[in-house]
Amino acid sequence: MGMREPGGTWRRGAWFRTRAVGPGGDQDTNLRAGDEIGADRDLGPADGLSPDRTLGAGSGLGMDSGLGMDSRLGMGGGMGVRPRIASRPSGWPVLRTPKWMLVAGVVLVAGLTLAAIPHRPSPAQRAADLRGMVHDLNTDIESCAGGVSDSITALRAIQSGASNDVKTAVKIANLAAANCSPANSMPMEDLVQYQAPGSLASFHVQAAVNDLVTWGFPLAQRVQTDVAAVVTATTPDAVKGASAQLRKDQQALDAQRARIDQVFTAASTSLSAHVAPPSLPG
């Protein structure tokens, strides 16, 4: 006869002891007489096991038991080893920059760099620029300057008695005055917008262009208006007053022309361009 253990149960000549798991943790449970542990006996709630932890017949550590695949020691348990999914290469192709594009980019950068380097023109180039500039200015001021000459010629003809056609003289003066206004003359408008070549910037020729604009408007226009006033004056006092104003405006016109001539003469001498200043009457 075997030795009895505390809490044990006698069964067929031996004492048996089992442990049941219940809601309160591990508990000692005595097997009653006639109980067997095997395929014909389930450990259920009467043995201290909770319904969800019952060890069914033939269950063992099967799929449906509390210690099966869903237990903490199974595939899904905290101590289980999770399978890893091998990384796969992306299905998108890797785009590569064509070599010709790289070469083109290098050429473009080199071209922009060379373009950014200041270019110093030669004296011959600057002389050519000065000649071209004076030609353009003569084209723009020609109609205004020619009107001044025509107005003075008509006035002298009236004063000398060579002509008494006052109406024609006034018409010439008024037309010449209109030709000196940028609002009425396309050439004068072009002169207002003219930009001197950058190669001549050291000679301050852009300031001379502005002086040329002022020569035409308002100075030359004032002279032509004075001519019309002199030829239409009917009394000695009116003639005297109009003639005095004409002389004053002519002096201002001549002073402006001298300032223009000085700039272009200095530039032409420095560059040996042999080019005369813009053609202005006086």
MARMI-146258 format. One record per residue (C-alpha): residue in one letter; x, y, z. Coordinates in Angstrom, 1 decimal, m for minus. Layout:
! MARMI-146258
rec gulum->a | px->X | py->Y | pz->Z
...
END
This chain:
! MARMI-146258
rec gulum->m | px->0.0 | py->0.0 | pz->0.0
rec gulum->g | px->1.3 | py->3.4 | pz->m0.9
rec gulum->m | px->1.8 | py->6.3 | pz->1.4
rec gulum->r | px->m1.1 | py->8.7 | pz->1.6
rec gulum->e | px->m0.3 | py->12.2 | pz->0.7
rec gulum->p | px->m2.2 | py->15.1 | pz->2.2
rec gulum->g | px->m5.2 | py->15.9 | pz->0.1
rec gulum->g | px->m4.8 | py->12.8 | pz->m2.0
rec gulum->t | px->m7.4 | py->10.2 | pz->m3.0
rec gulum->w | px->m7.1 | py->6.5 | pz->m2.8
rec gulum->r | px->m7.7 | py->4.7 | pz->m6.1
rec gulum->r | px->m6.9 | py->1.1 | pz->m6.9
rec gulum->g | px->m4.0 | py->0.8 | pz->m4.5
rec gulum->a | px->m2.4 | py->4.2 | pz->m5.1
rec gulum->w | px->m2.9 | py->7.7 | pz->m4.0
rec gulum->f | px->m3.5 | py->10.3 | pz->m6.8
rec gulum->r | px->m3.2 | py->14.1 | pz->m6.6
rec gulum->t | px->m4.1 | py->16.5 | pz->m9.4
rec gulum->r | px->m4.0 | py->20.2 | pz->m9.8
rec gulum->a | px->m6.9 | py->22.1 | pz->m11.4
rec gulum->v | px->m6.8 | py->25.6 | pz->m12.7
rec gulum->g | px->m9.7 | py->27.8 | pz->m11.7
rec gulum->p | px->m10.6 | py->31.4 | pz->m11.7
rec gulum->g | px->m8.6 | py->31.9 | pz->m8.5
rec gulum->g | px->m5.4 | py->30.4 | pz->m9.8
rec gulum->d | px->m3.9 | py->26.9 | pz->m9.2
rec gulum->q | px->m6.0 | py->24.8 | pz->m6.7
rec gulum->d | px->m5.5 | py->21.3 | pz->m5.3
rec gulum->t | px->m8.4 | py->19.0 | pz->m6.2
rec gulum->n | px->m8.9 | py->15.5 | pz->m4.8
rec gulum->l | px->m10.1 | py->12.8 | pz->m7.2
rec gulum->r | px->m13.1 | py->11.0 | pz->m5.9
rec gulum->a | px->m13.4 | py->7.2 | pz->m5.8
rec gulum->g | px->m14.2 | py->5.9 | pz->m9.2
rec gulum->d | px->m12.6 | py->8.9 | pz->m11.0
rec gulum->e | px->m10.1 | py->8.2 | pz->m13.7
rec gulum->i | px->m7.8 | py->10.4 | pz->m15.7
rec gulum->g | px->m8.1 | py->9.3 | pz->m19.2
rec gulum->a | px->m10.0 | py->9.3 | pz->m22.4
rec gulum->d | px->m13.3 | py->8.5 | pz->m20.7
rec gulum->r | px->m13.1 | py->11.4 | pz->m18.2
rec gulum->d | px->m13.1 | py->15.2 | pz->m18.8
rec gulum->l | px->m12.0 | py->17.6 | pz->m16.2
rec gulum->g | px->m14.8 | py->20.2 | pz->m16.1
rec gulum->p | px->m16.3 | py->22.8 | pz->m13.9
rec gulum->a | px->m16.9 | py->20.3 | pz->m11.2
rec gulum->d | px->m13.2 | py->19.7 | pz->m10.9
rec gulum->g | px->m12.5 | py->23.4 | pz->m10.4
rec gulum->l | px->m11.7 | py->24.3 | pz->m14.1
rec gulum->s | px->m13.4 | py->27.2 | pz->m15.8
rec gulum->p | px->m15.5 | py->26.4 | pz->m18.8
rec gulum->d | px->m13.1 | py->27.9 | pz->m21.2
rec gulum->r | px->m10.1 | py->26.0 | pz->m19.8
rec gulum->t | px->m11.7 | py->22.5 | pz->m19.7
rec gulum->l | px->m9.4 | py->19.7 | pz->m20.8
rec gulum->g | px->m11.6 | py->17.6 | pz->m23.1
rec gulum->a | px->m11.3 | py->14.1 | pz->m24.0
rec gulum->g | px->m8.4 | py->13.5 | pz->m26.2
rec gulum->s | px->m7.6 | py->17.1 | pz->m26.3
rec gulum->g | px->m4.2 | py->17.1 | pz->m24.7
rec gulum->l | px->m2.6 | py->20.2 | pz->m26.1
rec gulum->g | px->m4.8 | py->20.2 | pz->m29.2
rec gulum->m | px->m6.0 | py->23.1 | pz->m31.3
rec gulum->d | px->m9.2 | py->23.7 | pz->m29.1
rec gulum->s | px->m7.7 | py->23.4 | pz->m25.6
rec gulum->g | px->m6.7 | py->26.3 | pz->m23.4
rec gulum->l | px->m3.1 | py->25.3 | pz->m24.0
rec gulum->g | px->m3.3 | py->24.9 | pz->m27.7
rec gulum->m | px->m2.4 | py->27.1 | pz->m30.6
rec gulum->d | px->m4.1 | py->30.2 | pz->m29.0
rec gulum->s | px->m2.3 | py->29.8 | pz->m25.7
rec gulum->r | px->0.6 | py->31.9 | pz->m24.6
rec gulum->l | px->3.0 | py->29.1 | pz->m25.5
rec gulum->g | px->1.5 | py->28.6 | pz->m28.9
rec gulum->m | px->2.0 | py->30.2 | pz->m32.3
rec gulum->g | px->0.0 | py->33.3 | pz->m31.3
rec gulum->g | px->1.4 | py->33.6 | pz->m27.8
rec gulum->g | px->3.5 | py->36.3 | pz->m26.4
rec gulum->m | px->6.5 | py->33.9 | pz->m26.2
rec gulum->g | px->5.9 | py->32.6 | pz->m29.6
rec gulum->v | px->8.2 | py->33.4 | pz->m32.6
rec gulum->r | px->6.5 | py->35.6 | pz->m35.2
rec gulum->p | px->7.3 | py->34.7 | pz->m38.8
rec gulum->r | px->9.1 | py->37.4 | pz->m40.8
rec gulum->i | px->8.1 | py->38.4 | pz->m44.3
rec gulum->a | px->11.1 | py->38.7 | pz->m46.6
rec gulum->s | px->11.5 | py->42.1 | pz->m48.1
rec gulum->r | px->11.0 | py->42.2 | pz->m51.8
rec gulum->p | px->12.5 | py->44.7 | pz->m54.3
rec gulum->s | px->10.2 | py->47.4 | pz->m55.6
rec gulum->g | px->8.5 | py->46.6 | pz->m58.9
rec gulum->w | px->9.2 | py->50.2 | pz->m60.2
rec gulum->p | px->12.2 | py->50.6 | pz->m62.5
rec gulum->v | px->15.0 | py->52.8 | pz->m61.3
rec gulum->l | px->15.3 | py->55.9 | pz->m63.6
rec gulum->r | px->18.8 | py->56.9 | pz->m64.6
rec gulum->t | px->19.8 | py->60.3 | pz->m66.1
rec gulum->p | px->21.1 | py->59.9 | pz->m69.6
rec gulum->k | px->24.7 | py->60.8 | pz->m70.1
rec gulum->w | px->23.9 | py->63.2 | pz->m72.9
rec gulum->m | px->21.7 | py->65.2 | pz->m70.5
rec gulum->l | px->24.6 | py->65.5 | pz->m68.1
rec gulum->v | px->26.9 | py->66.7 | pz->m70.8
rec gulum->a | px->24.3 | py->69.2 | pz->m72.0
rec gulum->g | px->23.9 | py->70.6 | pz->m68.5
rec gulum->v | px->27.7 | py->71.1 | pz->m68.2
rec gulum->v | px->27.8 | py->72.9 | pz->m71.5
rec gulum->l | px->24.9 | py->75.1 | pz->m70.5
rec gulum->v | px->26.5 | py->76.1 | pz->m67.2
rec gulum->a | px->29.8 | py->76.8 | pz->m68.9
rec gulum->g | px->28.0 | py->79.0 | pz->m71.5
rec gulum->l | px->26.2 | py->81.0 | pz->m68.8
rec gulum->t | px->29.5 | py->81.5 | pz->m66.9
rec gulum->l | px->31.2 | py->82.8 | pz->m70.0
rec gulum->a | px->28.3 | py->85.1 | pz->m70.8
rec gulum->a | px->28.5 | py->86.6 | pz->m67.3
rec gulum->i | px->32.1 | py->87.5 | pz->m67.7
rec gulum->p | px->32.3 | py->91.3 | pz->m68.5
rec gulum->h | px->33.5 | py->91.9 | pz->m72.1
rec gulum->r | px->35.8 | py->94.9 | pz->m72.6
rec gulum->p | px->35.3 | py->96.3 | pz->m76.1
rec gulum->s | px->38.3 | py->97.4 | pz->m78.1
rec gulum->p | px->38.8 | py->101.1 | pz->m79.1
rec gulum->a | px->37.8 | py->100.3 | pz->m82.7
rec gulum->q | px->34.5 | py->98.8 | pz->m81.5
rec gulum->r | px->33.8 | py->101.8 | pz->m79.3
rec gulum->a | px->34.6 | py->104.1 | pz->m82.2
rec gulum->a | px->32.1 | py->102.2 | pz->m84.4
rec gulum->d | px->29.5 | py->102.5 | pz->m81.7
rec gulum->l | px->30.0 | py->106.2 | pz->m81.5
rec gulum->r | px->29.5 | py->106.6 | pz->m85.3
rec gulum->g | px->26.4 | py->104.5 | pz->m85.2
rec gulum->m | px->25.0 | py->106.5 | pz->m82.3
rec gulum->v | px->25.5 | py->109.9 | pz->m84.0
rec gulum->h | px->23.9 | py->108.6 | pz->m87.1
rec gulum->d | px->20.8 | py->107.5 | pz->m85.1
rec gulum->l | px->20.6 | py->110.8 | pz->m83.3
rec gulum->n | px->20.8 | py->112.8 | pz->m86.5
rec gulum->t | px->17.9 | py->110.7 | pz->m87.9
rec gulum->d | px->15.8 | py->111.5 | pz->m84.8
rec gulum->i | px->16.4 | py->115.2 | pz->m84.6
rec gulum->e | px->16.5 | py->115.9 | pz->m88.3
rec gulum->s | px->12.9 | py->117.1 | pz->m88.8
rec gulum->c | px->13.1 | py->119.4 | pz->m85.7
rec gulum->a | px->16.5 | py->120.8 | pz->m86.5
rec gulum->g | px->15.5 | py->121.3 | pz->m90.2
rec gulum->g | px->12.4 | py->123.2 | pz->m89.1
rec gulum->v | px->14.5 | py->125.6 | pz->m87.0
rec gulum->s | px->16.6 | py->126.4 | pz->m90.0
rec gulum->d | px->13.6 | py->126.9 | pz->m92.3
rec gulum->s | px->11.9 | py->129.2 | pz->m89.7
rec gulum->i | px->15.0 | py->131.4 | pz->m89.4
rec gulum->t | px->15.4 | py->131.6 | pz->m93.2
rec gulum->a | px->11.8 | py->132.7 | pz->m93.6
rec gulum->l | px->12.2 | py->135.4 | pz->m90.9
rec gulum->r | px->15.3 | py->136.8 | pz->m92.5
rec gulum->a | px->13.5 | py->136.9 | pz->m95.9
rec gulum->i | px->10.7 | py->139.0 | pz->m94.3
rec gulum->q | px->13.0 | py->141.3 | pz->m92.4
rec gulum->s | px->15.2 | py->141.9 | pz->m95.5
rec gulum->g | px->12.3 | py->142.7 | pz->m97.7
rec gulum->a | px->13.1 | py->139.7 | pz->m100.0
rec gulum->s | px->9.7 | py->138.4 | pz->m99.3
rec gulum->n | px->6.4 | py->139.7 | pz->m97.8
rec gulum->d | px->4.7 | py->136.3 | pz->m97.6
rec gulum->v | px->4.0 | py->136.5 | pz->m93.9
rec gulum->k | px->1.3 | py->133.7 | pz->m94.1
rec gulum->t | px->3.9 | py->131.2 | pz->m95.5
rec gulum->a | px->6.5 | py->132.2 | pz->m92.9
rec gulum->v | px->4.0 | py->131.6 | pz->m90.1
rec gulum->k | px->3.0 | py->128.3 | pz->m91.6
rec gulum->i | px->6.6 | py->127.2 | pz->m91.7
rec gulum->a | px->7.3 | py->128.2 | pz->m88.1
rec gulum->n | px->4.2 | py->126.5 | pz->m86.8
rec gulum->l | px->4.9 | py->123.2 | pz->m88.7
rec gulum->a | px->8.5 | py->123.3 | pz->m87.4
rec gulum->a | px->7.4 | py->123.8 | pz->m83.8
rec gulum->a | px->5.1 | py->120.8 | pz->m84.1
rec gulum->n | px->8.0 | py->118.7 | pz->m85.4
rec gulum->c | px->10.0 | py->119.4 | pz->m82.2
rec gulum->s | px->7.3 | py->118.0 | pz->m79.9
rec gulum->p | px->7.5 | py->114.3 | pz->m78.9
rec gulum->a | px->3.7 | py->114.3 | pz->m78.8
rec gulum->n | px->3.5 | py->115.1 | pz->m82.5
rec gulum->s | px->6.7 | py->113.7 | pz->m83.9
rec gulum->m | px->7.6 | py->110.0 | pz->m84.1
rec gulum->p | px->11.3 | py->110.7 | pz->m84.5
rec gulum->m | px->11.3 | py->112.9 | pz->m81.4
rec gulum->e | px->9.5 | py->110.2 | pz->m79.5
rec gulum->d | px->12.2 | py->107.7 | pz->m80.6
rec gulum->l | px->14.9 | py->110.2 | pz->m79.4
rec gulum->v | px->13.3 | py->110.4 | pz->m76.0
rec gulum->q | px->13.5 | py->106.6 | pz->m75.7
rec gulum->y | px->17.0 | py->106.2 | pz->m77.1
rec gulum->q | px->19.6 | py->104.3 | pz->m75.0
rec gulum->a | px->23.3 | py->104.9 | pz->m75.7
rec gulum->p | px->25.6 | py->101.9 | pz->m76.2
rec gulum->g | px->27.1 | py->100.6 | pz->m73.0
rec gulum->s | px->30.6 | py->100.7 | pz->m74.4
rec gulum->l | px->30.4 | py->104.5 | pz->m74.4
rec gulum->a | px->29.2 | py->104.9 | pz->m70.9
rec gulum->s | px->32.5 | py->106.4 | pz->m69.7
rec gulum->f | px->32.0 | py->109.4 | pz->m72.0
rec gulum->h | px->28.6 | py->110.2 | pz->m70.5
rec gulum->v | px->26.9 | py->110.3 | pz->m73.9
rec gulum->q | px->23.5 | py->109.3 | pz->m72.4
rec gulum->a | px->23.5 | py->112.7 | pz->m70.7
rec gulum->a | px->24.2 | py->114.3 | pz->m74.1
rec gulum->v | px->21.2 | py->112.4 | pz->m75.5
rec gulum->n | px->19.0 | py->114.0 | pz->m72.8
rec gulum->d | px->20.4 | py->117.4 | pz->m73.7
rec gulum->l | px->19.6 | py->116.8 | pz->m77.3
rec gulum->v | px->16.0 | py->116.1 | pz->m76.4
rec gulum->t | px->15.9 | py->119.4 | pz->m74.4
rec gulum->w | px->17.4 | py->121.2 | pz->m77.4
rec gulum->g | px->14.4 | py->120.2 | pz->m79.5
rec gulum->f | px->11.7 | py->120.5 | pz->m76.8
rec gulum->p | px->11.2 | py->123.0 | pz->m75.5
rec gulum->l | px->14.1 | py->125.2 | pz->m76.6
rec gulum->a | px->13.8 | py->124.8 | pz->m80.4
rec gulum->q | px->10.1 | py->124.9 | pz->m80.3
rec gulum->r | px->10.2 | py->128.2 | pz->m78.4
rec gulum->v | px->12.4 | py->129.7 | pz->m81.1
rec gulum->q | px->10.0 | py->128.8 | pz->m83.8
rec gulum->t | px->7.1 | py->130.2 | pz->m81.9
rec gulum->d | px->9.1 | py->133.4 | pz->m81.5
rec gulum->v | px->9.6 | py->133.6 | pz->m85.2
rec gulum->a | px->5.9 | py->133.4 | pz->m85.9
rec gulum->a | px->5.3 | py->136.2 | pz->m83.3
rec gulum->v | px->7.9 | py->138.5 | pz->m84.9
rec gulum->v | px->6.6 | py->138.2 | pz->m88.5
rec gulum->t | px->3.0 | py->138.8 | pz->m87.3
rec gulum->a | px->3.8 | py->141.8 | pz->m85.1
rec gulum->t | px->2.1 | py->145.0 | pz->m86.5
rec gulum->t | px->3.5 | py->147.7 | pz->m84.2
rec gulum->p | px->7.1 | py->148.7 | pz->m83.4
rec gulum->d | px->6.7 | py->147.8 | pz->m79.7
rec gulum->a | px->5.3 | py->144.4 | pz->m80.6
rec gulum->v | px->8.1 | py->143.8 | pz->m83.1
rec gulum->k | px->10.7 | py->145.0 | pz->m80.4
rec gulum->g | px->9.3 | py->142.7 | pz->m77.7
rec gulum->a | px->9.0 | py->139.6 | pz->m79.9
rec gulum->s | px->12.5 | py->140.1 | pz->m81.3
rec gulum->a | px->14.0 | py->140.4 | pz->m77.8
rec gulum->q | px->12.3 | py->137.1 | pz->m76.8
rec gulum->l | px->13.6 | py->135.5 | pz->m79.9
rec gulum->r | px->17.2 | py->136.5 | pz->m79.2
rec gulum->k | px->16.9 | py->135.2 | pz->m75.6
rec gulum->d | px->15.6 | py->131.8 | pz->m76.7
rec gulum->q | px->18.2 | py->131.5 | pz->m79.5
rec gulum->q | px->21.0 | py->132.1 | pz->m76.9
rec gulum->a | px->19.6 | py->129.3 | pz->m74.8
rec gulum->l | px->19.4 | py->127.1 | pz->m77.9
rec gulum->d | px->23.0 | py->127.8 | pz->m78.9
rec gulum->a | px->24.2 | py->127.1 | pz->m75.3
rec gulum->q | px->22.5 | py->123.7 | pz->m75.3
rec gulum->r | px->24.1 | py->122.8 | pz->m78.7
rec gulum->a | px->27.5 | py->123.8 | pz->m77.4
rec gulum->r | px->27.1 | py->121.4 | pz->m74.4
rec gulum->i | px->26.1 | py->118.6 | pz->m76.7
rec gulum->d | px->29.0 | py->119.3 | pz->m79.1
rec gulum->q | px->31.5 | py->119.2 | pz->m76.2
rec gulum->v | px->30.5 | py->115.6 | pz->m75.2
rec gulum->f | px->30.6 | py->114.1 | pz->m78.6
rec gulum->t | px->33.8 | py->115.9 | pz->m79.6
rec gulum->a | px->35.6 | py->114.6 | pz->m76.5
rec gulum->a | px->34.5 | py->111.1 | pz->m77.2
rec gulum->s | px->35.5 | py->111.2 | pz->m80.9
rec gulum->t | px->38.9 | py->112.6 | pz->m80.0
rec gulum->s | px->39.6 | py->109.9 | pz->m77.4
rec gulum->l | px->38.6 | py->107.1 | pz->m79.8
rec gulum->s | px->40.0 | py->108.7 | pz->m83.0
rec gulum->a | px->36.6 | py->108.1 | pz->m84.4
rec gulum->h | px->36.7 | py->111.3 | pz->m86.6
rec gulum->v | px->32.9 | py->111.8 | pz->m86.2
rec gulum->a | px->31.2 | py->115.1 | pz->m86.0
rec gulum->p | px->28.5 | py->115.9 | pz->m83.3
rec gulum->p | px->24.9 | py->115.8 | pz->m84.2
rec gulum->s | px->24.0 | py->118.3 | pz->m86.9
rec gulum->l | px->22.2 | py->121.2 | pz->m85.3
rec gulum->p | px->21.6 | py->124.8 | pz->m86.7
rec gulum->g | px->23.2 | py->127.8 | pz->m85.0
END
